[in-house]
Amino acid sequence: MKKLIFAVLALALLSGCVTKNLSVEDRQQIKTIKILPVYFAVDNFKYTSMTQAWGAGLGAGTGAATGMAAGASSAGTSALAGAGSVAGTKVADGATADISQAILNNLRAHDIDLGKLVRASFEERIKRERLFTIVAESEKADAEVEILVMQWGLSLKNFSTVLYPVVGVNGSMKRDGTSVWRNFDTVSAFTEDNTIAYTPEQYATDPEAARAAFTHVADLAVSKLVERMKQ
């Protein structure tokens, strides 16, 4: 039930119809915030490699990446270009399944948690820009911030043999139990500044490479989310 609630919330946010900017009054009166534990949908990992693109019958290159993105979007499953899986396509072959699981195992073994990376990046950005004072979860604050990492994974771009990290992040702020700000952002393989990419094998065996890629994509998503908060 909890996953269903978060999925419905994420879909609503991604639709763009419930985004909300901070009012002048709220911006003036909110001085301190507490950041709630980040919800990270670990099971929503999406893996799109060249092998999988061929297996899905979509062809290689741009057609594969954009075709899978279009299918995912129409199915309402993802806002990430090239990161979703098209409903009804064949499951990736054994080799692809093995490498994607090896990647997840490597991330878990070295505590590379995208939820933690997003939270750390958000805290650092808020402090650096002096937007609010962050207090501990046990302390009283003017407002509470909740961040949801609903979609994430690795995706090819065009004819790339390397994979780019992708992520979809939703953010909201409540003041006295009332929502005062809501927005979202996504980073796809085609996002201009998403430039750190590695081969599937590197993601599966090199924890520092994986950490660098996912830290970078977390920073990109948070940067865009905070810019929206400042609007």
Backbone torsions as a table, in degrees:
resi	resn	phi	psi	omega
1	MET	NA	-40.7	-179.7
2	LYS	-61.2	-43.0	179.5
3	LYS	-64.0	-37.5	-180.0
4	LEU	-64.5	-41.9	179.7
5	ILE	-62.6	-45.6	179.4
6	PHE	-65.6	-36.3	179.1
7	ALA	-64.8	-41.6	178.6
8	VAL	-64.7	-42.7	178.9
9	LEU	-61.9	-44.8	-179.4
10	ALA	-62.0	-42.9	-179.6
11	LEU	-62.6	-39.6	179.1
12	ALA	-65.0	-42.6	179.2
13	LEU	-64.6	-42.3	-178.1
14	LEU	-68.2	-22.7	178.9
15	SER	-69.9	-17.7	176.6
16	GLY	83.3	-3.8	-174.0
17	CYS	-86.5	-9.1	-178.1
18	VAL	-121.8	15.4	175.1
19	THR	-68.0	148.5	-176.1
20	LYS	-148.0	129.6	178.8
21	ASN	-87.3	154.0	174.8
22	LEU	-66.7	133.5	177.2
23	SER	-76.3	163.7	177.6
24	VAL	-60.0	-41.5	-179.4
25	GLU	-63.0	-47.7	180.0
26	ASP	-64.3	-39.8	-179.2
27	ARG	-62.7	-35.0	-179.3
28	GLN	-77.0	-33.5	-173.3
29	GLN	-93.5	-19.8	178.9
30	ILE	-88.2	109.4	179.5
31	LYS	-108.1	-33.7	-178.5
32	THR	-120.6	143.8	177.0
33	ILE	-134.9	152.9	169.3
34	LYS	-117.0	140.5	-179.3
35	ILE	-101.4	116.9	179.6
36	LEU	-71.8	160.2	177.6
37	PRO	-53.8	133.1	-178.4
38	VAL	-71.6	129.6	174.3
39	TYR	-84.1	121.9	-177.4
40	PHE	-119.2	112.3	-179.5
41	ALA	-79.8	79.4	-175.3
42	VAL	-57.2	-38.8	-176.4
43	ASP	-71.6	-8.3	-179.7
44	ASN	-88.6	22.0	178.2
45	PHE	-64.4	125.9	179.2
46	LYS	-115.6	130.8	-175.7
47	TYR	-124.2	116.7	-179.4
48	THR	-127.5	101.9	178.4
49	SER	-108.7	174.3	177.9
50	MET	-62.1	-39.1	178.7
51	THR	-60.8	-43.6	-179.6
52	GLN	-68.2	-37.3	178.9
53	ALA	-60.9	-43.3	176.7
54	TRP	-64.7	-41.7	-179.3
55	GLY	-62.5	-29.4	179.9
56	ALA	-81.1	-3.3	178.2
57	GLY	75.3	24.7	-176.2
58	LEU	-102.9	-6.2	-179.0
59	GLY	85.0	175.2	-177.5
60	ALA	-97.1	171.5	172.1
61	GLY	76.0	-151.3	-174.7
62	THR	-59.3	-40.1	-179.6
63	GLY	-59.3	-36.5	179.9
64	ALA	-67.7	-50.0	-175.8
65	ALA	-66.0	-49.8	-176.6
66	THR	-72.2	-31.9	178.7
67	GLY	-65.4	-41.8	179.1
68	MET	-68.6	-36.2	178.1
69	ALA	-63.8	-43.2	-179.3
70	ALA	-63.5	-40.4	179.2
71	GLY	-65.0	-40.9	-180.0
72	ALA	-65.8	-40.4	-178.2
73	SER	-65.3	-43.8	-177.8
74	SER	-67.6	-25.9	177.9
75	ALA	-84.0	-8.0	178.8
76	GLY	72.9	25.5	-175.4
77	THR	-101.9	-17.3	-176.7
78	SER	-161.9	147.6	175.8
79	ALA	-104.3	12.2	-175.2
80	LEU	-101.1	118.3	179.6
81	ALA	-63.5	121.5	177.9
82	GLY	82.3	-1.3	-175.3
83	ALA	-101.3	-17.2	-176.2
84	GLY	-88.2	168.4	175.7
85	SER	-111.3	131.0	-178.0
86	VAL	-74.4	129.5	178.7
87	ALA	-61.8	134.7	176.9
88	GLY	93.7	-12.0	177.4
89	THR	-77.9	160.1	-178.0
90	LYS	-68.7	147.2	175.1
91	VAL	-65.8	144.4	-179.5
92	ALA	-57.8	154.1	-177.3
93	ASP	-68.3	175.3	-175.0
94	GLY	-58.0	-39.1	-178.5
95	ALA	-63.0	-43.3	179.6
96	THR	-65.0	-43.2	178.9
97	ALA	-61.4	-40.8	-179.6
98	ASP	-63.8	-45.1	-176.6
99	ILE	-69.4	-37.5	179.6
100	SER	-66.8	-38.0	177.1
101	GLN	-68.2	-36.6	177.7
102	ALA	-63.7	-36.6	177.5
103	ILE	-64.3	-47.1	179.0
104	LEU	-61.5	-40.2	178.6
105	ASN	-62.4	-41.3	179.6
106	ASN	-64.4	-41.6	178.9
107	LEU	-63.5	-45.0	-179.2
108	ARG	-65.4	-43.7	-176.1
109	ALA	-61.8	-27.9	-176.8
110	HIS	-113.6	19.6	175.4
111	ASP	52.8	44.8	175.0
112	ILE	-95.1	91.2	-172.3
113	ASP	-110.3	114.2	-176.1
114	LEU	-63.1	-32.2	176.5
115	GLY	-61.3	-44.3	178.7
116	LYS	-66.9	-38.6	-180.0
117	LEU	-65.7	-40.3	178.9
118	VAL	-65.1	-44.8	179.8
119	ARG	-61.6	-46.7	-179.3
120	ALA	-61.1	-41.0	179.4
121	SER	-66.1	-41.2	-179.9
122	PHE	-64.0	-45.7	179.5
123	GLU	-60.5	-45.0	-178.2
124	GLU	-62.9	-41.5	-178.1
125	ARG	-68.2	-41.5	178.6
126	ILE	-62.5	-43.1	-179.9
127	LYS	-68.3	-43.1	-177.9
128	ARG	-62.4	-38.6	-178.2
129	GLU	-92.7	-0.8	177.0
130	ARG	53.3	43.6	179.7
131	LEU	-76.2	-42.7	178.8
132	PHE	-146.6	165.8	170.6
133	THR	-95.6	125.8	-178.8
134	ILE	-91.1	128.7	178.5
135	VAL	-114.2	166.1	-179.9
136	ALA	-67.3	157.0	-178.6
137	GLU	-61.1	-27.5	-178.5
138	SER	-81.6	-10.2	-177.3
139	GLU	-95.1	161.1	178.0
140	LYS	-78.8	137.9	179.7
141	ALA	-136.9	161.1	178.2
142	ASP	-69.9	-27.7	-178.0
143	ALA	-155.2	160.5	177.5
144	GLU	-117.6	139.7	178.7
145	VAL	-113.3	133.0	176.2
146	GLU	-121.7	133.6	179.9
147	ILE	-122.9	133.9	179.0
148	LEU	-120.3	126.2	171.9
149	VAL	-99.8	99.1	-169.8
150	MET	-95.2	-29.3	179.9
151	GLN	-134.9	141.0	177.4
152	TRP	-161.4	164.1	177.6
153	GLY	161.3	-156.3	-179.4
154	LEU	-133.5	140.7	-175.9
155	SER	-143.6	146.4	172.9
156	LEU	-78.7	165.6	175.2
157	LYS	-136.7	120.8	-177.5
158	ASN	55.5	-125.0	-178.1
159	PHE	-94.7	19.4	-172.0
160	SER	-65.9	139.9	171.2
161	THR	-92.1	-15.0	174.9
162	VAL	-91.6	157.7	-178.7
163	LEU	-115.8	141.4	-179.6
164	TYR	-102.8	139.2	176.4
165	PRO	-70.3	145.4	178.0
166	VAL	-134.0	152.3	-176.8
167	VAL	-157.3	148.8	172.4
168	GLY	-125.3	124.5	-174.3
169	VAL	-125.1	132.5	174.6
170	ASN	-111.2	140.8	178.1
171	GLY	-132.8	147.2	177.5
172	SER	-148.7	155.4	178.3
173	MET	-133.5	136.4	177.3
174	LYS	-121.9	141.1	176.1
175	ARG	-124.7	119.4	-176.7
176	ASP	53.9	38.5	177.6
177	GLY	81.5	-3.2	-178.8
178	THR	-106.2	133.0	179.8
179	SER	-68.3	126.9	179.8
180	VAL	-117.9	-12.2	178.8
181	TRP	-156.6	137.6	175.9
182	ARG	-148.3	137.9	174.0
183	ASN	-165.9	179.1	-178.9
184	PHE	-152.5	163.7	170.9
185	ASP	-155.6	157.9	179.9
186	THR	-133.0	149.3	172.9
187	VAL	-123.3	120.6	-179.7
188	SER	-107.0	177.8	177.0
189	ALA	-64.3	-21.2	-176.5
190	PHE	-98.1	0.8	175.3
191	THR	-62.8	132.7	-170.3
192	GLU	-54.3	-45.3	-175.7
193	ASP	-87.6	2.2	178.4
194	ASN	-83.3	86.5	-168.9
195	THR	-113.6	-4.8	-178.6
196	ILE	-97.1	117.3	-177.4
197	ALA	-143.9	149.6	-179.8
198	TYR	-138.0	167.9	176.6
199	THR	-73.5	159.2	176.6
200	PRO	-55.0	-38.9	-178.6
201	GLU	-64.3	-37.5	178.4
202	GLN	-66.6	-41.4	177.6
203	TYR	-62.1	-31.8	-176.0
204	ALA	-81.9	-22.2	-172.8
205	THR	-123.6	-18.8	-175.3
206	ASP	-113.8	98.0	-176.9
207	PRO	-63.0	-33.1	-178.4
208	GLU	-70.9	-35.0	175.9
209	ALA	-65.3	-45.6	179.1
210	ALA	-62.3	-42.1	-179.5
211	ARG	-63.8	-41.9	-179.5
212	ALA	-62.4	-43.4	-178.0
213	ALA	-66.1	-46.9	-176.7
214	PHE	-75.2	-29.4	173.9
215	THR	-65.0	-42.2	-179.4
216	HIS	-64.3	-44.5	-178.5
217	VAL	-69.2	-32.3	175.5
218	ALA	-64.2	-42.9	178.6
219	ASP	-62.2	-40.3	179.8
220	LEU	-63.9	-46.3	-179.0
221	ALA	-64.2	-44.2	-178.9
222	VAL	-66.4	-40.0	179.1
223	SER	-57.6	-45.4	-179.9
224	LYS	-69.3	-36.5	-179.5
225	LEU	-67.0	-42.3	-179.7
226	VAL	-67.7	-36.7	176.4
227	GLU	-60.7	-38.8	177.1
228	ARG	-67.1	-33.5	178.4
229	MET	-65.6	-30.4	-176.7
230	LYS	-81.5	-9.3	-177.4
231	GLN	-72.2	NA	NA
